[in-house]
């Protein structure tokens, strides 16, 4: 059967299922039908996207690969979510990934859509060696300040790992810890382990804030996650302060 005799539907199935190194693609390139050439163009764009994602993922594993070359295998990435909001906890995650972990497209959680974050979080939970999560509430943040609260949460996340790590990669913070560690500025876009921790922490906190939105309506927590949006500020002015609000943060502080 020649490629002209194949229907567009059949060719679409071939492109979808056959490796792009197969000689059949050379045949299909000679097919003059616009529909076939459109399918080939789409397949080529998809191939280039996969290559770009693969290269980006390789770049994210640089720190981990260097540490594995030094003999470390259980490397925990640590990140926080929620340092800046006016309400809600700061949430941190520590994640140890296996050496063969692969999730193209994984990056800083703030750069990924909510639907993708949920999908990636499920994949990370299914494949991670261990995940530790920690939550520090607003009253603790008010009593010891957000910087110390973040460190407290990060240390707790490490302690909540079911397997002791051998090395810590920490996003932008330095911790007093018994484990050797490295602080990486913007680590969630430079280390796959920190990026994974960013996703886990972000998804966990967003879910919490959506639950809080049903308990404390009128502030838009389901949309703003406690950040100082216009909707949130209007809610503060109309309904006042909730137990979730950080009383040491302006403009909450002014309302007291």
N, C-alpha and C positions, 0 to 999 in steps of 0.2 A: 504494500500500500504506500503510495507517495504522500508527501505532506499535503498536496493540493486536495487529496481525497479525504483528508481528515477534516472533521468539522471544527469550528472555533471552540466549541465546548470540549471536544477531545483534546485539542491543543492546550487549552487552558488547564486541563487535568494533567497533561504531560509536564507543563511548566511548573505546576504546583508540586508534583511528586518526584520528578527526575532531577538528580543533581545537575547544577548548571555547567559542570564539566563534561557532561554527556555529549557525544558527537551529534546527537539529534538536534541540538541547538544550532549547529552549523547548517543543517538542512532547513530548519525553520526560518533562519535569516534570509533564505532565498525565496521564501513564500511572499509573494507580492501583495497579499491581502492586507488592507489597513488594519483590520481587526487583529490579525496575527502579529503585525509589527507593534501595535499598541500593547498587546500582552507581553511581548518581548521587552519593550521599553519599561513597562511596569516591573517586570522581573529584574531588569538590570538596576533600576532605582532601589528595589528592595535589597538586592545583593550589595550594593554600595552602602546602604544604610546599615546592614549587618556588619560589614567590614568596619565601618566607622565606630559602631557600638563596641565591636570587639577590641579595637585599638584603644578606645576610651576606657574600657574595662581593664585592659592590660596596664594602662597608666595608673589606674586606681589601686593596683596591687603592688606597686613599687615598694612601698614601706614594708608590707607583709613579706614580700619575696626576699628583701634584704635581711629581715629578721630571721626568716627560715634558713637562710644561708649561714646565719650565725648560730643556728642550733635551736632557735625557739620555734615551737609548733603551736602552742595554745596562746594565740594573740587576741586580746580583747580590745575591741574598739569601743570608746565611750563618748556619748554625746548627750546634750540636754536640749529640752524644748520648753519654752515658757519663761525665759528670764525677763522679757519686756512687758508682758500683759499687766493690766491693772487688777485683774481678778484671776483666780484659779491657782493651782499648784505649779511648781516647777517639776518636770518629769525627766528622769534620766534613764538611759538604757546602756547596758554593757553587753556586747555580742561577740561570741567566739565563732568564727566561721571555719569550715573545713578547708583544706588546701585546694580541693577541686571545685570549690563553690563557683558558680557562674550565673550571673543575672545581668544580661546586657541592658543598658538603660538606667541602671542604678546610679544614683547621684544624691547630692544634697536634697533632703526631703522638701525644702522650700521651692525647689525647681521642678517638682513633679506634681502632676494633678492628683486630686484626692482619690479618684478611682484607681490610678496607678499605684499610689501609696498603699492602698488597701491590698491590691494584688501582690505587690512586692513584699509587704509585711507578712502575708500568708506564706509566700515562698521562703522568706527568711526563717520564719518559725518552723517550717517543715524541714529545713536543711541545716540550721545552725547546730553547732555542738552544744552550746549553752547560751541562754539569754537571762540576764538579770535586769529587773525593772525596779525603779524606786521613785517615790512620790513624796515631796515635801510641801506641806500646805501653807496657806497664806499667813497663818498666825506665826509659824516658825520663820518664814521669810521676814515678817515684821520685827521679830525679836532678835534675829542675828544678821540681817541684811541679805540681799539676794545673792551676792557673791559667795558668802559663807554657806547659804542654803544650797546653792548649786554644788559646791564642793561636798557638802554633807550628802546630797542626793547621789552624786557620782560615786562616792565611797560606798554608799549603801547598795548601789546597783552592782558594783564589783563583788561585794559580800553576798549578794543574792544569786550570783552565778552558782550553778550546781557543780561545776568543775573549776578548780582553782586555775587561774590563768598563769602563764609564764612571763607575759609582757603586756603592758598597757599602752595603747595609742589613744591619746586624749585630745578632744577638740578644744584647743585654745586655753586650757586650764592646766595648772600644775597641782598635783595631789601629793599629800604625804601618805605613802603607801609602802607596804613591804615588797611590792613587785617593782622591777625595773620598768621605767615608763618614759614616754616621749610626748611632749605637748606639740600639737601641730596647728598652726593658725589656719583657719578655714579647712580644717581636717576633713569635714564632711564632703568636700569636693576633691580631696587628695588621697583618701584612704578608704578602701572598700569596707573595712571593718567599722570605721566611724560612720560612713554613709549608711550602713545597715542599722547601726544603733540610732542614727537620726530618724530613719523611717519608723522603727519600732516605737521610739519615744513620741514622735509626732502623731502617729495613728492612735496610740494609747491616750494621749492628752486630748486630742480632738474628740474622741469618743466620750471621754469624761465630761468635756465641756458641753457636748450635745445633751448628755443626761442632765447636767446641771441646768440647762436651758428650760427643761420641763419643770424643774423645781423653782427656778427663779426666772419667770418669763418677763419680757419687757426690756432685757438688756442685749438681746441678740447674740447670746453666747454660742448658739448653734452656727452662727455665721462668722463671728469675729474672734472666737476662742479666748475671749477675755481682753483682747487688745482694745485700745482706746479709740474705737471708731465713733462716728457721729451718732449712730444708733445706741451704742453703749453709753456715751456721755449724756444723751437725752434720757436714757433709762435711769442713770444715776441722779440726774436732776429731778426726775419725776418720782422715782420710787425709793431713792436713797441707797445706802450701803448694805450689802449682804455679807454674810460670814465668809464668802469667797473673796471679798475685796481686800487688797493689800493696803492697809491703812497708812503705811509709810510711803506710799507712792502718790505723787501729785497726778491728777487733781483729786483723788480720793481723800488725801490728807486735808485738803482745804474744806471739804464738806463736813469734817469733824468739828 
